[in-house]
């Protein structure tokens, strides 16, 4: 087996062995079909990378500024204009204050705590 040392070498190797490209596409289709059969929804495409979202999404925790009227939909739309899709919140919770340490840094662990209450693991 030949191991490519650079992107250019990898491209040359694949150009010299088109059967490997065909096999890669075949494996990708099979992998997508298996994911769909398991109930996942892979993002459509013909690349060998099969992105799948496995249940965890970003959540915005927002402290409202007094005398402002912003909605959950507006916050999500704002994020979609400025962030990568996987970073965009799919829901918004409201808080009076964000937990902070004495130097002012937001305590993300404390923000996550209520969402993981009663679970044995802190992941889905």
PyMOL commands that set and color helices and strands:
alter all, ss='L'
color gray80, all
select helices_A, chain A and resi 7-16+18-37+72-82+85-87+108-113
alter helices_A, ss='H'
color red, helices_A
select strands_A, chain A and resi 58-63+89-95
alter strands_A, ss='S'
color yellow, strands_A
deselect
rebuild
show_as cartoon
